[in-house]
Amino acid sequence: MVSPLAGTLSEPNQLPDIAALLKAYTENTPDPSDPGQKVSFGTSGHRGSSIRSTFNEAHILAITQAVCDIRRENGLNGPMFIGKDTHALSEPAAQTALEVLAANGVSVYVEETSPFTPTPVISHAILSYNRTATGSARADGIIITPSHNPPLDGGFKYNPPMGGPAPSNLTSVIEQRANELLADGNRGVWRLSKSRLNAERPARTKDFIGDYIKDLASVIDMDAIAGSGLRIGADPLGGSTVDVWGRIAETYHIPLQVVSRQVDPTFRFIPRDHDGKIRMDCSSPYAMSGLIKLKEQFDLAFACDPDADRHGIVTPDGLMNPNHYLSTVAWHLFTSRTAWNARAGIGKTIVTSSMLDRVAESLGRTLYEVPVGFKWFVSYLISGLCGMGCEESAGASFLRFDGTPWSTDKDGPLLCLLAAEMTAKHGKHPSLLYKDLTDRFGAPAYSRADSPLAPEKRARFAALTESSLKTDTLAGNPITSVLTKAPANGESIGGIKVCTAEGWFAARPSGTEPICKVYTESFLGEEHRKQIETEAVALLNAMLG
């Protein structure tokens, strides 16, 4: 159900209390015996809010010390690159992390030209540095961000030397060590005092953003964009690209207009999302309604979320569905990147549109289907096994022209600029290119719905197998596969996916809420998709008891 507040701006008395949030960061002490207040790394690091005692100074002290301990145990002593976004909790959390890193003797670099550094810029910096560094001297990174989450949230991500989100086997060790430290009152944390840190200034600066921008020509045809005369609009959504888009336009002589340079931790200028909350989700038509209203002023417009790991593409037809755009991305990349290895495939998460399956088959490319979370694409991009990796929530990255990795974390600016390249080279914007694909392969109807999930049923999800399903048809079509593990790597998908030749559903429990996420898609139209969804909920109730 969509809130009546969706798409509207918050009234002053409805804005988040930033002063109370910052006060709670240092004053609230999490209870290590409460599972909800422990360190918990989900698909994108640890997230929470100081108000709820789930993202406090104690958490950041413990997590950062755990990272330092594990670096030391693994013999890693190269530099640490730090990025952060514009959420209110990002600055104090970055300060806390620096105090711990300095006390542990870690060499730290931060951005010199802006207070904010996007996630993909840090990923690019790690990979660029490690092209020549080897062994223990390799770089890694920390990004302080809760991505597109509401203003009262904070987040902490660790990216090891492969540049992307840490894999599960590493985050589980970090999580365990951090919770041990929390339970012991953080007595095992090494920390430099704030006054000493400010006096000694152990963090060095580097123009990570400038290096990223200069290198864009190795992955995007910037000359084609500059020569096209396209009128382009970019909205930072109050996030970390606020100091990025203007430099890109200046460097490559692109007529790009930054439509807003506002930065405010309340994000008061962002229209509220579907549930009435402020959420800087560049794939949401509600959060993006301000930029959508400006679409007539531009040939193409786009936006990124606060840490710039997601993209939102606005054409004259409106905001593109991420699944639609990513399908055109795959088609364009694999028909234009002629130097890529002929065996490079297309990577997608288990809940991303099957339009990508049809595109991959038409191109003769292998499709690699992995669980939810961009961390699963890191090794595929490093090895070149995947030319691109993408997920339905508007996150993707892809290889340079020469087939080497560019970034191994989701890269919003990269995907935004690719939309401009596609428009310049094909003479039509991506939504028209997607129409060409639907003419060839059919037009899928796709949706995600949230269904209540009782705690006892959550535990039963882990026990689901192919034999749990007691039917051989779905919405009138024979079932072709039942998955509880991802086809590409055999890893658990955290739920179940049921497929037919014309549609599918997937279900997995949320990591943070008592709900089950149910994804559905049909190539036979919206009514058929609704039938799949109805049957999916009934089948889940039967399987979970």
N, C-alpha and C positions, 0 to 999 in steps of 0.2 A: 504494500500500500504506500502510495506516494504522499508525503506530508504536504499540507497546504502551504507550508513555508518554503518548499523547494523552489529554488530559482530566485528567491528574494534575499535582500541584504538584511543582516541582523540589526535590530534596534540597539542603541548604545547600552541600555540596561540588560541586554541579552548577550553581550560580549563576554568572553572568558576573562576571569580575574587573574591577570598575569602576575601581579604583586603577590597574591596568595600562592600561586604556583611556584614562584621562585623561593618564597619563604619555606614552603613545604619541602623543596629540594634538599635543603640542608637540615631542617628541623625534624622532619618525619623520619622515623627509624623503622625500616621494614622488619616484620616478624619472620625470622627464618623457619619457624615451625608452620607457617601458613603457606601452603603450596602456591597460592595465588600471588604471594609477595616474594617468591624466590626468583632467581635469575632463570630465564627461560628463553632459549634461542629457538625461534620459529623458522619460517622459510626465509626471513630477512633479518636475522639478529634478534636482540632483546628489545622489546618495546613496552612502554607503560606510561604512567603519569605519576608525578610526585604527590599529587592530591590523593591518589589511591594507594600510595606507598609501594608502587611497583616500578618506579624509575626515580631513584633518589641518589644522593651522593654516595651512600653506602653501596648501592649496586654498582656504580661506576668505578669506585675504588676497587671493589672485588673483581669485576670483570677485567679491568685494565691490568691488575696485578696477575690475574690468571693468564692473560695474554703474554705478559712479560715472563712468567714462569715457564710457559710452554715454548716460547722463543728460545729461552736459555737451555731448556732440556733438549731442544732440537738443534742446538748449535747455530741458531740464526742470530747474527749480530749486525745485519745491514741496517739502513735507515728506515724509519717509519714515517709514512706520509699521512698527514691528518687532514680530513675534510669535514665540513659541517654545513648544515643548511640554516634556514632562517627561523625555525621554531624557537620559542623562548627558552626551552630547556637545553638547546644545543650549545649555547655559549658556556653556561656553567659546567655542563658535562665535559666539554672540551677542555676547560680549565682544570677540572679534576683529573682527567686523563693525562694531561701534560705534567701535573705534579707527580703522578705515579711513574710515568715514563722517565722523567728526569731523575727521580730517585733511583731508578733501576739502571741508569746509565745508557738509556736508549737514545740514539741519535734521531732527532725529530725534525721534520720539515713541514712548514705550513705555507699557505698561499700568501704571496707578498703584495698582490694588487687588489685584493678584495677580502672582506671579512668572511666570505662564503666560498665554498668550493664544492662543485657538483660531484656526485658519486662517480659518474663515468670519467671525469677528469682525473680522479685519483686512480681508477682502474687503468686508464691509459698511461698515467705516470709510472705506475708500478711495472707495467709490461715494457715501457720504453727504457726504464732504468735497467731492468733485468735482461735486456737484450745483450748487454755486455758484462753484467755482473754474474758471478757464478757462486754456487755453494752457499756458504754461510754469509756472504756479503750481499745477498739479494735483498731487495726492498719488499716491504709489505705495507699494509695500510689500515687505518681506522676511519670510519665515516660516522659522524654523530648525526643521526637523522631518523625520524619515524616515517619517512617518505611522505605520502599524501595524507597521513592521519590528521585528525583534528588538532587545533592549536595547543591544547593542554597536554599533548603527548610528547614523549621523547623516545629516541631510539639509538642503538649502538650496534654497528656492524664491523666485523673484522674480515679483511680481505688478505689472505696469505699471498706468497710470492707469485701465484698463478694469476693474480689480479682480480679475480671475481669473488663472490661470496664464499665463505669457508664451507667445506663439505661437512656433512652430518657427523662423520667420525671425529672431526676436529672440534666442531661446536659442542658436541656432547662432552668432550674433555674440558673445554673452557667452562661450560655450564657447571659441571661437577666441581671443578676446582673453585670457581667463584662462590658457589653455595657453601662449600666447606669454609671458605674465608668468612662469609657472612655469618655462618653459625658460630664462628669463633670470635665474633665481634670485630672482624677485620684486623686482628692483632698481627697477622702475617703480611699486611700491606706495607710496602715501602712508599713513603710519601715525602716530597719536598714541600716545605711551607710555602704558602702563596707569596709572602714577602720575599723569601729567598729566590723563588722562581722568577718573580718580577725583576729582582736585582741581577740575577745571573743570566736571564734570558737565554736558556739553553736551546730553545727552538730556533732553527735557522729558517730563512724564507727562500722560496723559489717561485718563479712565475709558471706554475702548473697550467693555469688557464691559457697563457700565451703559447706555451709549448703545444697544448692540445689544438689550439686554433691554427697555428702554423702548419701542423701535421694533417689538417683536415683534407688537404689536396691529395693525400695518399689513399683516401677512402671514399671521397665524394668528388664528383666532377664539378668543382667550384667555378671553373671557367664557363661551363654551360649555364650555370645559374646566373652568373654575372652578365653573360651575353644575352640572356633571354629577355631582359627588361621586365621580368615579373615584378609586380607590386606585392611585397610580402609583409605580413604583420606577425609580430612575435609577442607573446604575453608570458612573462616570467611567473605569473600567478603569485607574486610576492615571494618568490623563491630564489634559489642560488644562481639562476641564470641571469639575474638582474644586471650583472656586470659582464656578461658573456656575449649576448646578442649584438650589442653595439660594436664590440671589438671585432666580431666576425664580419659584420657589415663593412666596417672600415677597412679591414685587412683585405677583403676580396672585392670591394667596390660593388656591393649588392644594395639595391634600393630596398632595404629592410627597415621597417619602422617598429620600434619597441613601443607598444601601445600603453604600457604602464610601468613606471619605475617605483611604485609604492612598495615599501617594506614595513610591515607592522606585525608584531607577534600575535595580535588578535586576529589577523587576516580579515579585518572588518569589511574589506572591499571584495571579498569572494562570496558570490551568491551561495546560499545554503544548498546542500545536496538533497537527494531523494528523501532522506529521513529527517530533514530539517536541521541537520548538523553542518557546521562549517567543515568542509573537507576539500582539500585542494587537489581533487582528482581530475586530471585533464582528459579522462575518458568519459566523464559524466556530463551529459547535456545541461544539467542544472548548474554545476560548478563552472561550466564553460559558457554559460548563457551570455555573459558580458562580451566575450570575444565573438560568439556567434552573431550577436547583433551588429558587429562591425564587418561582417563578411563581404558586404557589397563594396567596401572600400579597398579590398585587396583581391588579387587573383588567387592567393593562397595565404592562409594564416595558420599558426600553430602555437602550442604552449607545452610546457613541461611542468611537472609537479615540483614541490619545493627542493628536492635533492636532484632533480633532473634525470631520474632513471626511467621515467615514463614519458610518452608522447601523446599529444592530442592534435589531430589534423582537421582543419576546417577548410572546406572547399566552398565554392558558390552554392553547392547543394546542402551545406550544413556540416555538422560534426560527423566524421566518419566513425562507424563502428570499428573498434580495434581489429576484430577478426577480418573485416573486409579489407582494411588497409594492409594488414600483414600478408594477406593473400596476394595483393598486388605487388608488395615488396618482394616476395619470393619469386614471382614471375619476372619482375624487372631485373632483379639481381642475377638470376641464373640465365638470363638471355643477354646480359650486357657485360658480365665480368668474365671475359674470355680467357684470362690468365689463371683462373681458379682451377684447381685439380678437377678433372672430369668425374672423379669419384666423390667429390664433396656433396654432402646431402643437406636436407632441410630438417632442422630440429624444431620440435614444438612440444609443449606440455600436453598432458593427457586430456585436458579440457579445452584445448584450442580447436577452432573450427576444422572440420573434415574437408573444407574447401582446399586446405593446404595439402591434404592427401591426394586430391585430384590434380592439383597443380604439379605436385611432385611426380605423379605417375605420367603426366603428359610430357614432362621434361626429361623423363628417364632418370630421375634422381631418387636416391634412397631417402625414405622418411624415417627420422629418429624420434620416437615418441617417448618422453620421459615424465617422471612425476612432476607435480607442481613445485616451482622454485627454480630460479635462474641458476642456482649453484650446480644443477645437473648439466648445464651446457658448457661449463668452464673447460673441462678436458676436451670436449668435442671441438671447441673453437681453437684451443691451443694446438691441437693436432691437425686441424684443418679438415677433420672428418665431417664437420658441419660448416657450410658456408655462412649460414645464419642460424640463430637460435631465437625463438620467440615464445611468448605466452599471451593468452587471451586478455590479460589485464594491461595491455599496451606497453609491454616491455620487450625489448629486442636488442640485439647487436649483430654485427656481421664482419666479415674479413675485409682487409685492405684490398686494393686492386691486385696486388701481387700474391694474394692468398695467405698472407700472414695475419695473425690476430691484431686487431685494433684495440678493442676493449673486451673484457670478459665479464663485465657487469652490464646491466641494462643501460642503454644509452639514449636518452631522450633527444638531445640535440642532433645526434647522428640520424635518427629516424625522421626528424623534422626536416633536416636539410635534404635527405633522400627524396622526400615528397617534392621538394623544389626541383631537384635533378630530374625526377620522373616527368614532372610537368614541362620542364624545359626541353627535354629530349623527345617526348612523345606528342607535344602540342596539345595535350589534354590533361586535366587534373586527375588525381588518383581515384576519385569516385567514378569518373567515366571509365577509367581503366578497369575498375572492378566490375562495372556493367559489362564490359567485354568478356570478362571471365565468367560471369553468370550466364551470358549467352551461350558459352561453350559448355559449361559444366553444371548448370542449374543454379538456382538462387536459394541458399539455405536459410531457414528461420532458426534463430539461436536465442537462448535465454538462460539466465541463472536465477533460481529462486531459493529462498531460505525457508527451511522447514524446522519447526521446534524439535529438539533432540534431548530426551531425558538422559541423565547421567548414566543410568544402567545400560541404555542402548548404545551410548558412545563406546563403551568397552567392547560391545559385541561387534563393532565395525572391524576391529583388528582380526577377528576370527572368520570373517567372510572369505569364502572360496568360490570357485566356479560352480561347485555342486550346491551352493547355498540357493541358487536361483532355480525355482521349480516350474519353469515354463520354457518353451522353445520358440515363442513368438513375442514380439513387442509391437504394439500398435498395428497389428495385422501383417507384419513382416517377419520372416524367419530370422531368428537370432544367429548371427555369424560368429560372434566371439563374446566371451565374458572374461573380463580382465580384473585382477586384483594386483597385478605387478605390471610395470611398464614394459612394453615390448622391446625397447632399445637396450635397457640395462638390467632388466629383471628386478628392479627395486620396487618396493611396495608403493602403491599409489595412495595409501591411506584410506582406501575406500573400494569402490567397485565401478566398473564401466561395462555397459552392455550395448553391443553394436548390432545393427542390421545393415543391409546394403544401402538403405535410404535414410538412416537416422541412428541416434544413440542417446543414451543418458549416462551421466556419471554422478556419483554422490560421494562426498567426503565430509567428515565433521570439521567444523571450524576449530582452529587452535585457540581461540580466545573467547568464543561465545557458545552458549548452549543451543546451537543450531546445526543443522545439516545443510550443506550447500548442494543443491541439485542442479546440474547443468544438462540442458537438452538441446538437440539440434535435429532438424529434419530437412531433407531436400524435396519434400512433398508439400511444403507450405505450412503456414502458421497453425491451421487447424490440426494438422497431423502432429505438429510439434506439441501442441497442447495435449493431444491424446497420449503422446509419449510421456509427458510430464505427469499426467494423471495416473497412468499405469506405473510409472517409476515410483511415485510416492506409495502406492498400494503394495508394490513388490518389496520396497524397503521395509514397510511396516511388517510384512509377512516374514522377511528374512531376519529382522532384528527382534521380532517377538513383541 
